[in-house]
Amino acid sequence: MIRILYDIALRLGLGLILGVLLMILITIIETAFYNYHKQTHLFIVAVLISLIIYALGDIGIDILLIFS
């Protein structure tokens, strides 16, 4: 049980760090490509959704492996 909490906390911490780095990258990209504002947002939303799905699947696989 401690291992599950450790894995979840580790992934949340890494997610927060990557989220801050992604926000900095978004600010740089939006400044550089100001005229393509809508396409930039669609791309960023797609990347974020794929990262969330990957993280949830990874946590689910770890939980299934621990309990099996």
Backbone torsions as a table, in degrees:
resi	resn	phi	psi	omega
1	MET	NA	-39.0	178.1
2	ILE	-64.3	-36.8	-179.7
3	ARG	-63.4	-39.9	178.8
4	ILE	-63.7	-46.6	179.2
5	LEU	-63.0	-38.5	177.8
6	TYR	-63.3	-45.6	179.6
7	ASP	-62.3	-43.9	-179.7
8	ILE	-65.2	-43.8	179.4
9	ALA	-64.4	-39.1	178.8
10	LEU	-64.1	-44.2	-179.8
11	ARG	-68.4	-37.2	177.1
12	LEU	-65.5	-41.7	178.2
13	GLY	-63.6	-44.7	177.3
14	LEU	-65.7	-35.3	177.0
15	GLY	-63.9	-39.8	177.7
16	LEU	-65.2	-42.7	178.7
17	ILE	-63.2	-46.7	179.0
18	LEU	-65.4	-34.1	177.4
19	GLY	-63.0	-42.9	178.4
20	VAL	-65.5	-43.4	177.3
21	LEU	-62.8	-38.0	178.2
22	LEU	-67.1	-36.8	177.1
23	MET	-64.4	-39.2	176.5
24	ILE	-64.5	-43.5	178.7
25	LEU	-63.4	-39.9	178.0
26	ILE	-61.6	-43.1	179.2
27	THR	-62.0	-42.2	178.7
28	ILE	-65.3	-44.3	-178.5
29	ILE	-66.1	-43.5	179.9
30	GLU	-64.5	-33.6	177.8
31	THR	-70.6	-41.5	-177.6
32	ALA	-71.6	-38.8	-177.2
33	PHE	-114.8	60.0	-175.3
34	TYR	-64.1	-34.4	-177.9
35	ASN	-72.2	-20.5	-179.5
36	TYR	-105.9	46.1	-172.6
37	HIS	-61.5	-46.0	-175.2
38	LYS	-68.8	-42.9	179.7
39	GLN	-65.8	-35.3	178.6
40	THR	-63.7	-42.8	180.0
41	HIS	-66.1	-40.2	178.7
42	LEU	-63.0	-40.8	178.4
43	PHE	-64.9	-43.5	-179.0
44	ILE	-64.9	-41.9	178.3
45	VAL	-63.5	-40.4	178.6
46	ALA	-63.8	-41.6	178.2
47	VAL	-64.4	-43.8	-179.6
48	LEU	-64.0	-42.5	178.8
49	ILE	-63.3	-41.7	179.1
50	SER	-66.3	-36.5	176.9
51	LEU	-66.3	-39.3	178.4
52	ILE	-65.2	-44.8	179.0
53	ILE	-62.5	-41.9	178.5
54	TYR	-62.4	-45.2	-178.3
55	ALA	-64.8	-42.7	179.5
56	LEU	-65.7	-40.1	177.2
57	GLY	-65.1	-39.5	179.3
58	ASP	-65.1	-43.3	177.8
59	ILE	-64.7	-41.5	178.8
60	GLY	-61.9	-42.2	178.7
61	ILE	-64.5	-41.7	178.4
62	ASP	-63.2	-41.0	179.2
63	ILE	-64.4	-42.5	179.0
64	LEU	-64.9	-38.0	178.9
65	LEU	-68.5	-35.6	-179.5
66	ILE	-69.7	-40.0	-177.2
67	PHE	-84.4	-7.6	-179.1
68	SER	-95.6	NA	NA
